[in-house]
Every structure is written in C-alpha cells, then in structure tokens.
C-alpha cells in the first residue's frame, strides 16, 4: 500500500506507541480506493479492496515522530493468523523521501469486475459468509482462510455451497414438479432475493432451484468475490454417470427405454458457469475460461460440486486433468449409443449418434442480450476428423494406454461393463433405416398423425417386423407414460426408398452413356426424354397418338460467375434439338439401357404397375396422324372470367372424313398433376379433304 504525504508520523513496536503517541484518526479514503479498485458501488461502510492491488490510507497521530523513528504495520486476516499460513505479515514504512512521501509496501496487479447485482445491499457480506459457513472453514478456519487467495480453491468451495446436498448450502434442488413448500425454480427473477433469504433465514437452504437457478446464484457470488464469471447454456446436455464418455440407452425390441438398465441421461438443456483465471496447477496453456457447475449431479471427491475444468482441456480431450474433466467432456461431446437388450441379457449396439450431444453452447454477449455461440471453444466441428480424434484421445486418456491384444473393461455402477473398444469402433452398418414424417401439423388436444418411412440399405428384398412404441417424457427424457404399443410386418424391396440422385456425369448424359453410375437414366430423361401421348382404349390396348421430341429440357441455365446474368448451358447436356446427332444419342441411350439389339427380338420394358412397353416403340416414330389441330384464343384471358377458345382442326388426307371430337379440360398443378376437371364434352364434325 502507498501512504499519503504526511507531516506527522509515529513509531510502534509490538503495537505499543512510545512517548504516548497514538493513532487519533484513520482515513480509509473509500472514494479514491473504491474507484481504483472498482468497488465504490458496494453499499457497505467498510473499505473494500482487491487482492494484489495497491491502496492508500491516511493516519493522524497524537504527536510527532522523531526523524529516526518508523511505523511498523501488522496485517492479519482470519482467525489464528500466522506467518506460516501467510495470513499474517509485518512490515515498516520506507525512509522518507523529499517532501516526506512514503511507501509501506506495494504490489502491482489489478483485477476488474463486472457491474451487476453484486452491489445490492448486504450481498458482499452474504458471499463472504458463504465461505465462512463451508465445511472446509468449519473444520479448519485458519487453513481455509489461508487458501482464499487461490481461485481454484474458492470456486470449488462455492460450487459445493451453492447447493445444499452436503451442507447447509444456499439452494435446495427439486426436479419433481412439486414446489408447494417453497418457490418454483421458474418463478425466481434474480439471485439477490435467494441469497438474502438464505442469510436472513439463518442459513436454511432456500427452496427450490434447478440448473439455471444454481448457475445464476453462483455467478453473483463469484463476481462479488472478484472472479470474472458468466453463465453458459448447453443444449442436449449429457449426464454420464459411469465416466465412460458415452450416454448408454438400453431399449427392448419395441424401442422402450429400460429404466432399470439405463443410468445415463440427456437433458434437453443444462446451465453452468465459466470463470476466468489462471491454472497454475496445469500450466499457462490451460488458462482462461474454466467450467464450474453448482447443480448437484455427481460427487467430486465426495462432495456434490463440479470444476473448475479448463475449457481448453475439454476441447483437446485432456480429460485426465483436474477437475472433473471426464464429466464435463461427456456433457458436451459424449457419443449417444442405443443398445438393444435381449432376453438372454446379451446386447447389441444398434445406433450410435456422435453429433447429438452438446448443441448450440451459448452465453450472453457483453453489453446486450444477444446470444453468443461458444460451441467452438468446447469442441472441434461435429463429425470432423479432428473432433473424432479428440474423442478417441479422451477415451484412451481415461482408460489407460492402448496395449496390443488387450481390452479395457469399463465398469458401470450397476455391475455391468463395456469394453473400451466398443466406444471407439463404429456401430455395425444397419440394413434398414427409417424416419417419421408428420402428416398433419400438430394440434394441441388432437391425435398426432405420423408415417414411418422405412428404407432398405441392402441389395436384397427383406421382410421386416416393425415394433412401435411411444411415450410422454419429461425434459430430462425420463418416461412418464406409454401411449403407443403395436407391431407390424412389412416387406421392403432391394434398396427401396433411398431418395438421392447422382453424381451423374454431364458429359455422359450428352453422349447417351446412361449405363454409367450414378442415376444416368433419370438425369438423361430430365433433359432429353421424348414426351409421348398414348390413347388407352377400353379393351386395354393402346395407340401412340403424339410424340414430341423437343418438349423436354428447355433453356437449361445457371448463374454467371461474378454477376446475376443467366448462362445457357443446354449444349452441355444435349446436342441441338431435332438434329440427327441428338436423335442418334437418344437411340443409343435406349439401347444402352435395355440391352444390345438382337435380330428379330424385342425387349420388354416393365412398368411399376405391371404394364410394359416394347423398346422398339420408343425408337420408332409415331404413326402419321390423319388430322391435326390447335386451339385459338378468341379473347384475351381475364382473371375470374371464362376463357373463350376455338379448336381449329385440319385434315391431312385427300378424302373427306367425319370426326368425333372429345374435349376435356382441367386445372393442374405446376407438376402437371390434375386438380379438378372443368370441361367434358363431345362433338361430331365433318372435314373435307385436306381442309
């Protein structure tokens, strides 16, 4: 500390002043020191200063000191202060210089704090009392106070004291939805009311809290004590009970969760804290944000608390470092594994989701309510090679170095075990996949209509028994009640239902090489199919009455590089429409698709509905018609009014003929699917030769 300029002095030895000189007044200079230490807004009458930062005070004495005399200061903190525990120090003022300015001692390090609810009435005293009420202080007050310079120690004490599981901590948790004897966690509007209620209630735990309440209270306490802290939310947050870095869900053949076997869980969201400080125990690489969690989930060294765990260590998979790295790593990056549990107590890993856990990890922006995504601080991009390498590293760090031919058994609380290799190796590739499709928008109070879309992933047909179950669940994903239980048997064709297309070479499409991978026939047809109209008769015979070879694939376009100009790329996909080369390519594509020509043989093309076409029908032109016609618009179309058309028929023969004309019209979608018929009539007309 630096002393003010003084014209009078004193000398003390062992606290007793010589010649009757005594301190008559102490000016703690609260305004000056408070501003310098960012503590001026604390409402208490005492001076509040920060560790390691200089402060000033002014002493007034009852008499003058001799020029050879000094002042000796004795500084103590906590009970049973001692120099051995670094809770007591003695030092004297330096020699006067020039105008008698003097310095007792000084250290140069400065901390800053955020403004907030930490400056409310009594909050500082309450936060200090939290430290004093901790079991560590009650067991050994002198040792506890001597360690309060260490943010690792202080944050672990606060993490334990904010919940009430092992002590008379601040907040009692409740997750069952029964809050009659207290306040619902949803109804708290700040942490100050909770801290004041705990303090005024003689340290009786306040009812009730959940993760966001614990995090809010700890944020206020740590900020008040001078440790920079923020609140963090993690969506799809894992609760790994057995330290194997995976969430293991056990299901029966109907997909129902087996609660007696499934010990791990996943919260739809969870909230914790991060504090910023140096990790002298780990090294400078792990300085910065440290994860702390006051929500009582798992014990750490016999006490319900969590952290500090270095965020950098979590991202790099260094789960062997203090404190509680495996639990925090699993919260943000565990694999979500579904195990099928059979009646003979064997199991099979049927599904493994490496991207489900740890989504949209967020905190509040400084100075605004904007959400800041900090997922990248905790892990590398999901599914990336680096992220998978880190996960593998974490598993190996946790369960020992790999040994050739040996497998590490991971024990579970219930006595079951997993092999470490089971966590690192991918699940067996399934032969079927599926997903639900919502058929109608959900309406509160009404049934939910879903369709299960199954996809075969094999090249063979298979008969599948589908067991379905559904249940209502809590936000912790624990089952409340079963609402669906049924079974069906379905048959899937080979690779049935895989909706995808390509990559198909554009060059192959232009040259008619539709036999090449992937999906060439489909893409070729998209740009160069013939548009054929067939007349279907009542006797189920048919006649090709019209064939348009130029209708499909017009103005194929893309955007120009560097501008919004349209670039026509039709020529990349096909030769000029109607040209000899284009027709040759079409013929080549049909022959490639349906086999090499053989003299006197025709290839049958099967359709999904059971009917078929002959390949030659596609290659030979349609029979030349005896009549042609087109519609003429008699009046410009007006929205909401009838459309007046005239059908102009033309005879293409040298003889007169009587023609029956059947007319129909319909509204259609942009896909050309019919919506509704709006015209249906018939007429007989007589046409002269080539009329």
C-alpha angles and dihedrals in degrees: 000000000000120000125222118246107282132196092189130046144181141212125219129186116188089344095300117114119222123229088019094288112156140170108265099178139011120202108196091188092224095177096052096040093041091055093047092047096039089238100111092109096061102110096214119110093232127091111261117199135167128243116263096014125110121245135180135230136175124223125196117201134201092234147005125281124227114253090249096051127098138195117242117206123204114197121191136173129189130356122315091015115198139171089232090064092040091241094114132051137172124200139153135222120270124247114289114260128206105310092020096266108155141187125212098186139322141193123187114222127111133197130192130207134200123249116244143103090330089091095060120120114293094352094123092050090046092051092049089049089055087062091045092050094051119113089241091060094042091052097045115001096180094051092044093053091046090059098049091097088070114084090200091059095042095049092049090051092049092045089058096041098051089067121052102220100108101020143008089292128166106263132034115212125228126178102165098084094245109121102151095124095047145007124305112246087236093061100059113106099188145351098251093075090050094050093046092049091051092049096045091043091062093257096306110155113260117238122255141013144149131189098295090049094050090048094048093050094047091048091056094045096049094044089049089053090052102260115129106238139170137184120249129195123203121192120213089017117189125225104202108190099181103043096241096123094241137093104230115201117187118204137177125231090281093054093250113150112247100224095191091058101034107081098158122075143181125228116212084228138355132190129213140150139259123206126192118228144118121277102218088169093059105029135256094291089073098046119120129048116025125191117236126176126187094181106111103239107130134002121256112200089343096311131094101249138103134215163302089219116168112244088213090054090051093051092049095045095245092147094154091074125095132298123033095310096155093055094048092043090054091048091062106023113020119135112245105225126186116204125196108221114206129204091253087059092249118130139208128200102234101169138020122185113191095179103048100086125072108022128174097353101199147182135179120271118245109260098008143051092249117132115242116202110221099169089119090063091061103041146359118260111302113262094012120133091245093053091052091047090053091050091051090047091051093051091049093046091051099046103034139266117314116261122196112257094002130109126201118229115221110208121216126208092249093055097260121119142204129208115242090229089060088065095049101042119077120249119264110277107258123234092215135035132181148169138198121251121204107230096191133017109269115257121198110250095017133096118273112235114212137168122207109220111201124196126198113220096190135081093238134072115253139185113228132195109214117202114194130194133164133186143177112249141190122243085262085062092243113146118253103176138346114243102171133041121158143127135219137180118218136173120227124196122223111297088345119179103012103148107203140105136206162302088217118169112244089212090054090052093052092048095045095244092147093153091074124095133297123033094311096155092054095049092043090054091048091063106023112021119135112244105227128185117204127196109222115204130204091252087059092250118129141206128202103233102170137021123184113189095179103048100086125073108020127173097354102198147180136181120272117245110259097008143052093248117131115242117202111221099169089119091062091061103041146359118260112302113262094012120133091245093053092052091047091053091049091052090047091052093052092049092046090051098046103032139268117312115261123193112258095002130109126200118229115221110208121217127206092249093055098258121114143203129215115242090229090059087065095049101042118076120249119267110275107259124234093214135035132182148168139200122251122204107231096190133018109268116258122197111251095016133096118273112235114212137168123209110220111200125194127196114222096191134081092237135073116253140184112229132196109213118201114194130193134165134186143176112250141192123242085263086061091244113146118252102176138345113242101170132041121157143127135220137180118217136174120227125196122222110298087343 
